[in-house]
Amino acid sequence: MNEITLSSDKKIATIGPGNRWGAVYTKLAEQDLVVVGGRASDVGLGLVLGGGVSHHSNIYGFACE
């Protein structure tokens, strides 16, 4: 439930539904990557069900996209 894996070309992240955005950001930062996700690190991935407003939404859209 808390898995975070990257494809071999590092273009696709598979993120388990038990994660919180803080853990996701930390793991992806190790690879110099970022994802459109929650603004608060304690928020879970359920945020996407409501559209997913992010700090990156102005540029990249909502997390659900």
C-alpha positions as YAML, in Angstrom:
chain: A
units: angstrom
residues:
- id: 1
  name: MET
  ca: [0.00, 0.00, 0.00]
- id: 2
  name: ASN
  ca: [2.94, 2.37, 0.56]
- id: 3
  name: GLU
  ca: [4.99, 1.44, -2.50]
- id: 4
  name: ILE
  ca: [6.61, 4.10, -4.65]
- id: 5
  name: THR
  ca: [8.33, 2.72, -7.74]
- id: 6
  name: LEU
  ca: [9.69, 4.29, -10.89]
- id: 7
  name: SER
  ca: [9.74, 2.87, -14.39]
- id: 8
  name: SER
  ca: [13.19, 2.15, -15.83]
- id: 9
  name: ASP
  ca: [13.09, 5.35, -17.89]
- id: 10
  name: LYS
  ca: [11.89, 7.35, -14.82]
- id: 11
  name: LYS
  ca: [8.88, 8.70, -16.68]
- id: 12
  name: ILE
  ca: [6.17, 6.86, -14.73]
- id: 13
  name: ALA
  ca: [5.83, 6.69, -10.96]
- id: 14
  name: THR
  ca: [3.58, 4.01, -9.49]
- id: 15
  name: ILE
  ca: [2.39, 5.26, -6.12]
- id: 16
  name: GLY
  ca: [0.48, 3.05, -3.71]
- id: 17
  name: PRO
  ca: [-2.76, 4.46, -2.25]
- id: 18
  name: GLY
  ca: [-1.50, 4.24, 1.34]
- id: 19
  name: ASN
  ca: [1.12, 6.95, 0.83]
- id: 20
  name: ARG
  ca: [1.03, 10.53, 1.98]
- id: 21
  name: TRP
  ca: [2.33, 13.27, -0.29]
- id: 22
  name: GLY
  ca: [5.32, 14.05, 1.95]
- id: 23
  name: ALA
  ca: [6.69, 10.52, 1.45]
- id: 24
  name: VAL
  ca: [6.02, 10.73, -2.29]
- id: 25
  name: TYR
  ca: [7.83, 14.07, -2.65]
- id: 26
  name: THR
  ca: [10.79, 12.82, -0.60]
- id: 27
  name: LYS
  ca: [11.18, 9.63, -2.66]
- id: 28
  name: LEU
  ca: [10.87, 11.40, -6.01]
- id: 29
  name: ALA
  ca: [13.24, 14.21, -4.96]
- id: 30
  name: GLU
  ca: [15.97, 11.57, -4.64]
- id: 31
  name: GLN
  ca: [15.71, 11.22, -8.43]
- id: 32
  name: ASP
  ca: [15.25, 14.98, -9.10]
- id: 33
  name: LEU
  ca: [11.58, 14.37, -9.97]
- id: 34
  name: VAL
  ca: [8.35, 16.01, -8.89]
- id: 35
  name: VAL
  ca: [4.68, 15.17, -9.22]
- id: 36
  name: VAL
  ca: [1.51, 17.25, -9.12]
- id: 37
  name: GLY
  ca: [0.13, 16.36, -5.70]
- id: 38
  name: GLY
  ca: [-1.14, 17.67, -2.39]
- id: 39
  name: ARG
  ca: [-0.03, 20.97, -0.89]
- id: 40
  name: ALA
  ca: [0.23, 19.55, 2.63]
- id: 41
  name: SER
  ca: [2.64, 16.69, 3.20]
- id: 42
  name: ASP
  ca: [0.28, 14.95, 5.66]
- id: 43
  name: VAL
  ca: [-2.49, 14.63, 3.07]
- id: 44
  name: GLY
  ca: [-3.02, 11.19, 1.59]
- id: 45
  name: LEU
  ca: [-3.51, 10.24, -2.02]
- id: 46
  name: GLY
  ca: [-7.29, 10.46, -1.60]
- id: 47
  name: LEU
  ca: [-6.79, 14.12, -2.46]
- id: 48
  name: VAL
  ca: [-6.87, 13.11, -6.13]
- id: 49
  name: LEU
  ca: [-10.50, 12.01, -5.76]
- id: 50
  name: GLY
  ca: [-11.47, 15.65, -5.20]
- id: 51
  name: GLY
  ca: [-9.45, 16.93, -8.17]
- id: 52
  name: GLY
  ca: [-6.14, 17.51, -6.43]
- id: 53
  name: VAL
  ca: [-5.15, 21.16, -6.15]
- id: 54
  name: SER
  ca: [-1.36, 21.48, -6.02]
- id: 55
  name: HIS
  ca: [1.35, 24.14, -5.99]
- id: 56
  name: HIS
  ca: [1.96, 23.06, -9.58]
- id: 57
  name: SER
  ca: [-1.68, 23.25, -10.69]
- id: 58
  name: ASN
  ca: [-1.33, 26.69, -12.28]
- id: 59
  name: ILE
  ca: [1.25, 25.28, -14.69]
- id: 60
  name: TYR
  ca: [0.48, 21.56, -14.99]
- id: 61
  name: GLY
  ca: [-3.18, 21.22, -14.03]
- id: 62
  name: PHE
  ca: [-4.83, 19.30, -11.22]
- id: 63
  name: ALA
  ca: [-3.46, 16.06, -9.76]
- id: 64
  name: CYS
  ca: [-6.43, 14.10, -11.13]
- id: 65
  name: GLU
  ca: [-5.32, 14.94, -14.67]
...
